[in-house]
Structure formats: structure tokens, C-alpha cells
Amino acid sequence: MTDHPSWLVAGRTTFRVVRYERSIWVLSCAPSSGSGKGVLARADLISGTDAGPAPDVFDPRSLVGPEPLVTRLRELGPVARWRNPDLWDAVATAVLRQVIRASHARRLYQDFCRAHGEPVATRFGQAWLFPVPETVLGLSDAEFARLGLAFKRHALRAAAEACCEFRSKWAALQPVDLLTELQSVPRVGPWTAGAAVADLTNDYALYPFADLAVRTWIDRLAPGRTWPESEHDFALAWARLAGDHLCAWTLLTLAWGNRHAIGASL
């Protein structure tokens, strides 16, 4: 699942670089050489000594629910997603994604990384880490504007200041507590906090699952099914459908959308 805006493409390989503990890793996925539609996913150490991150795997064959939703999600096969190992990146990414389309957020993220992030050479090509909080706090209003981030500058600065002060505390919190704690940061509301925590933990029961992305993809997955129009009512209906498997239903729906997003308006 390559929903995070840091993913880059080199030929048939999709890759990104991440900070993990005191190390930097390149994560990559590419079609396997064998038969079928398998994907080879791997993490390669760039610098440091920490053990590499491993993706979590979600199997849609475990879903029970209405047709054609279940059948179409099962066609994905097992879905692997790496957790974002960098708390700051997860929060900043969620801030960038506020109230804009995913394609726009991806462009802003990657332009910001190229302008002010740490470059990392990989065997697939050049990549960049997201700028550290201290770098973000040192940027002028004019530089934010040059990068198309004038609207985001206050939220990014507030998140950077809070991360510099509370990162150690946040890292020790349980996901539900972190969800609450992040909302004490100015301009970080329930949607931003939920998106950040889901990115960090792969617990998509904490994702804002009534957002436009989920509602758009579920309409395309089952165009003949009628869903409530309001976010509140959709959230209730979605939670009833998913039951104890809210995380899997939400993540797999977003994964289906991620696969079908080329040329889409999100």
C-alpha cells in the first residue's frame, strides 16, 4: 500500500526512504519475478544499525460482509503496509493533507522534501527525507509561499514546535492517548490526529473513516449501494458494517482506492 506521499517510482519499483530509530532505510516494492500478481517488498539499510521495519499484512479473505464489497476487496489479495516509523513525518504529512486532494498533497510533500529535506542516495535513485522540525521553524513566510505552502505554514510551525517539545512524551503514549494529545496542538483537529496515528500504527480503526477518501472509494466499490450523505451518519453505518474489523475494512478500502487512484480526482 503506497498511500503515503513520499513514495517515488523508478521503473517497476516503488520506493521511499524513512527514518527508523537512529537509522535510515529505503523501503521498496516491485512485482515478483514468479507467476501471479505477488509483490516483493523489502527494507534495505542506508545508514545506522537498527533492525529494519517490517510491513503489517491485512488479508481481505477474512472479511465477512455484503456483496459486491467483499468480493471486490478480496480481489486485492493480502495487502502489506509499512507503518510510518517517524512520528514527526506522520504528523506533518497529516497536516499537509488537510482539506486538499491527495495528489496535491503528494506534490507539496515531495517539493518540500526536495527543497529542504535530507537527500538520500539509494540504488533506485535519489530520494529525500521530510525536513526536520527545526528546519521548518527556520523557514520564512516567503519560502513557504514559494513552495505553495503559505496556507499550511501556521499549522506546520505549530506541529514542529510541539514535536520539538513533546516528541519523547508522544512516543511513549498509547495510540488512543496520542490521538487525544495531538489535538492539543493548534490547527490539529480530529481528522489530522486520526490520520497521523493511523499512519504511525496501521490501526485504521483510529483513522477518520468517514472522510472523503473512504466515502469516494466505497461508492466506487459498490455503486449500487446507497450510503448516508452526512459524515456523521456514514461513520455510524460504516462502523456497523465493519463491526470488530473496522481497521481492516477501512485500510483495505483505502488500499483498493490507492490502486485505482490513477486519473482519479482525489
C-alpha positions as CSV (number, residue, x, y, z in Angstrom):
1,M,0.0,0.0,0.0
2,T,1.7,3.1,-1.2
3,D,-0.6,5.8,0.0
4,H,2.0,7.9,1.8
5,P,3.1,10.9,-0.4
6,S,6.8,10.0,0.0
7,W,6.6,7.1,-2.4
8,L,8.7,7.5,-5.6
9,V,8.7,5.4,-8.8
10,A,11.7,4.0,-10.7
11,G,10.8,1.7,-13.5
12,R,8.6,-1.0,-12.0
13,T,9.8,-0.3,-8.4
14,T,8.1,2.0,-5.9
15,F,10.3,3.2,-3.1
16,R,10.7,5.7,-0.2
17,V,13.2,6.5,2.4
18,V,12.3,6.6,6.1
19,R,13.9,7.5,9.5
20,Y,13.7,4.5,11.8
21,E,15.2,4.9,15.3
22,R,18.7,6.1,14.6
23,S,18.9,4.7,11.1
24,I,17.7,5.5,7.6
25,W,16.1,2.8,5.4
26,V,14.9,2.5,1.9
27,L,11.6,0.6,1.6
28,S,10.8,-0.8,-1.8
29,C,8.2,-2.9,-3.6
30,A,8.2,-4.3,-7.1
31,P,6.4,-7.1,-8.9
32,S,7.8,-10.5,-8.0
33,S,9.5,-12.5,-10.7
34,G,7.3,-15.5,-10.2
35,S,3.9,-16.2,-11.6
36,G,0.8,-14.4,-10.3
37,K,0.5,-10.9,-9.0
38,G,2.8,-11.0,-6.0
39,V,4.9,-8.1,-4.8
40,L,8.4,-8.3,-3.4
41,A,8.7,-5.9,-0.5
42,R,12.0,-5.2,1.2
43,A,13.7,-2.8,3.6
44,D,17.4,-2.0,3.0
45,L,19.7,-0.2,5.4
46,I,21.2,3.1,4.2
47,S,22.8,4.2,7.5
48,G,22.8,3.2,11.1
49,T,22.5,-0.2,12.8
50,D,18.8,-0.6,13.9
51,A,16.8,-3.6,12.8
52,G,14.7,-2.8,9.7
53,P,10.9,-2.1,9.8
54,A,8.6,-4.9,8.6
55,P,5.2,-4.3,7.0
56,D,1.9,-5.4,8.5
57,V,-0.2,-7.6,6.3
58,F,-4.0,-7.4,6.0
59,D,-5.9,-10.3,4.4
60,P,-9.3,-9.4,2.8
61,R,-10.2,-13.1,2.8
62,S,-11.1,-12.7,6.4
63,L,-13.8,-10.1,5.7
64,V,-17.4,-11.1,6.0
65,G,-20.0,-8.7,4.6
66,P,-22.3,-7.6,1.8
67,E,-21.6,-8.2,-1.9
68,P,-20.1,-7.0,-4.1
69,L,-17.9,-5.2,-1.5
70,V,-16.3,-8.3,-0.1
71,T,-15.6,-9.9,-3.4
72,R,-14.0,-6.8,-4.9
73,L,-11.8,-6.3,-1.8
74,R,-10.8,-9.9,-1.8
75,E,-9.6,-9.5,-5.4
76,L,-6.8,-7.3,-3.9
77,G,-5.2,-10.3,-2.2
78,P,-3.2,-9.8,1.0
79,V,-2.2,-6.1,1.4
80,A,1.0,-5.1,3.1
81,R,1.6,-1.6,4.6
82,W,4.6,-0.3,6.4
83,R,3.9,1.8,9.4
84,N,5.4,5.3,9.3
85,P,8.3,4.9,11.7
86,D,8.9,8.7,12.0
87,L,6.4,10.4,14.3
88,W,7.2,13.9,13.1
89,D,6.8,12.9,9.5
90,A,3.4,11.3,10.2
91,V,2.1,14.4,11.9
92,A,3.5,16.8,9.3
93,T,2.1,14.6,6.5
94,A,-1.4,14.7,8.0
95,V,-1.1,18.5,8.3
96,L,-0.2,18.7,4.6
97,R,-3.1,16.5,3.7
98,Q,-5.7,18.8,5.4
99,V,-8.6,19.8,3.1
100,I,-6.7,19.2,-0.2
101,R,-6.7,16.3,-2.7
102,A,-4.2,13.5,-2.2
103,S,-2.5,14.3,-5.5
104,H,-2.0,17.9,-4.4
105,A,-0.6,16.9,-1.0
106,R,1.8,14.4,-2.7
107,R,3.2,17.2,-4.9
108,L,3.6,19.6,-1.9
109,Y,5.2,17.0,0.2
110,Q,7.7,16.0,-2.4
111,D,8.6,19.6,-3.4
112,F,9.1,20.4,0.2
113,C,11.4,17.4,0.7
114,R,13.5,18.3,-2.4
115,A,13.8,21.9,-1.3
116,H,14.7,21.4,2.4
117,G,14.9,17.7,3.3
118,E,18.0,15.5,3.6
119,P,18.9,13.9,0.3
120,V,19.5,10.1,0.4
121,A,21.1,8.1,-2.4
122,T,19.5,4.7,-3.0
123,R,20.1,2.0,-5.6
124,F,16.8,3.1,-7.2
125,G,17.8,6.8,-7.4
126,Q,17.8,9.9,-5.3
127,A,15.2,10.3,-2.5
128,W,14.7,12.9,0.3
129,L,13.6,12.7,3.9
130,F,11.0,15.2,5.1
131,P,12.6,18.4,6.6
132,V,13.1,18.1,10.4
133,P,11.1,20.3,12.7
134,E,14.0,22.7,13.3
135,T,14.3,23.3,9.6
136,V,10.6,24.0,9.3
137,L,10.8,26.5,12.2
138,G,13.6,28.4,10.4
139,L,11.8,29.0,7.1
140,S,10.4,32.4,6.2
141,D,6.9,33.2,5.2
142,A,8.3,34.0,1.7
143,E,9.8,30.5,1.4
144,F,6.5,28.8,2.5
145,A,4.8,30.9,-0.2
146,R,7.4,30.0,-2.9
147,L,6.7,26.3,-2.2
148,G,2.9,26.7,-2.3
149,L,2.7,26.2,1.4
150,A,1.5,29.7,2.6
151,F,-1.8,28.3,3.7
152,K,0.0,25.5,5.6
153,R,2.7,27.5,7.3
154,H,1.0,28.2,10.6
155,A,-0.1,24.6,11.1
156,L,3.3,23.2,10.1
157,R,5.1,25.6,12.5
158,A,2.7,24.7,15.4
159,A,3.2,21.0,14.8
160,A,7.0,21.5,14.5
161,E,7.1,23.4,17.8
162,A,5.0,20.8,19.6
163,C,7.1,18.0,18.2
164,C,10.3,19.6,19.4
165,E,8.9,19.9,22.9
166,F,6.8,16.7,23.2
167,R,8.2,14.1,20.8
168,S,9.6,11.9,23.6
169,K,6.3,12.1,25.5
170,W,4.3,11.4,22.4
171,A,6.4,8.4,21.5
172,A,5.6,6.7,24.9
173,L,1.8,7.1,24.6
174,Q,-0.7,4.5,23.6
175,P,-2.3,5.2,20.2
176,V,-5.7,6.3,21.7
177,D,-3.9,8.7,24.1
178,L,-1.7,10.1,21.3
179,L,-4.9,10.7,19.3
180,T,-6.1,13.0,22.1
181,E,-2.7,14.6,22.8
182,L,-2.1,15.6,19.2
183,Q,-5.4,17.6,19.2
184,S,-3.9,20.0,21.8
185,V,-1.6,21.3,19.0
186,P,-3.1,24.4,17.4
187,R,-4.6,23.7,14.0
188,V,-4.5,19.9,14.6
189,G,-8.1,18.6,14.8
190,P,-9.6,15.1,14.9
191,W,-9.1,14.4,11.2
192,T,-5.4,15.3,11.3
193,A,-4.7,13.5,14.6
194,G,-6.5,10.4,13.4
195,A,-4.7,10.3,10.0
196,A,-1.3,10.7,11.8
197,V,-1.9,8.0,14.3
198,A,-3.2,5.6,11.7
199,D,-0.1,6.2,9.6
200,L,2.1,5.6,12.6
201,T,0.4,2.4,13.9
202,N,-1.6,0.9,11.0
203,D,-4.6,0.9,13.3
204,Y,-7.1,2.2,10.8
205,A,-9.9,2.0,13.4
206,L,-8.4,5.3,14.5
207,Y,-8.4,6.8,11.0
208,P,-11.1,9.4,10.3
209,F,-13.1,6.7,8.3
210,A,-15.9,9.0,7.3
211,D,-13.6,11.2,5.3
212,L,-14.0,11.9,1.6
213,A,-11.5,9.2,0.5
214,V,-13.3,6.3,2.2
215,R,-16.7,7.6,1.0
216,T,-15.5,8.0,-2.5
217,W,-13.9,4.6,-2.8
218,I,-16.8,2.8,-1.2
219,D,-19.2,4.3,-3.7
220,R,-17.0,3.0,-6.5
221,L,-16.6,-0.4,-4.9
222,A,-20.4,-0.8,-4.6
223,P,-22.1,1.7,-6.9
224,G,-25.5,0.2,-6.4
225,R,-25.5,0.6,-2.6
226,T,-26.8,3.7,-1.0
227,W,-24.8,5.3,1.8
228,P,-25.7,8.2,4.1
229,E,-24.7,11.6,2.8
230,S,-23.5,13.2,6.1
231,E,-20.2,12.2,7.6
232,H,-21.7,11.5,10.9
233,D,-24.3,9.1,9.5
234,F,-21.8,7.5,7.2
235,A,-19.5,6.9,10.1
236,L,-22.3,5.1,12.1
237,A,-23.2,3.0,9.1
238,W,-19.6,2.1,8.3
239,A,-18.9,1.2,11.9
240,R,-21.9,-1.1,12.0
241,L,-20.9,-2.8,8.8
242,A,-17.3,-3.3,9.9
243,G,-18.0,-4.4,13.5
244,D,-14.9,-5.7,15.1
245,H,-12.9,-5.5,11.9
246,L,-13.1,-1.7,11.4
247,C,-9.4,-1.4,11.0
248,A,-9.2,-4.0,8.2
249,W,-12.3,-2.7,6.4
250,T,-11.0,0.9,6.4
251,L,-7.4,0.1,5.4
252,L,-8.4,-2.3,2.7
253,T,-10.9,0.1,1.2
254,L,-8.2,2.8,1.1
255,A,-5.8,0.2,-0.4
256,W,-8.3,-0.5,-3.2
257,G,-8.6,3.2,-3.8
258,N,-4.9,3.6,-3.8
259,R,-4.6,1.0,-6.5
260,H,-7.4,2.7,-8.6
261,A,-6.5,6.3,-7.9
262,I,-4.6,6.9,-11.2
263,G,-6.5,9.5,-13.0
264,A,-9.0,10.0,-10.1
265,S,-9.9,13.3,-8.7
266,L,-8.8,12.6,-5.1
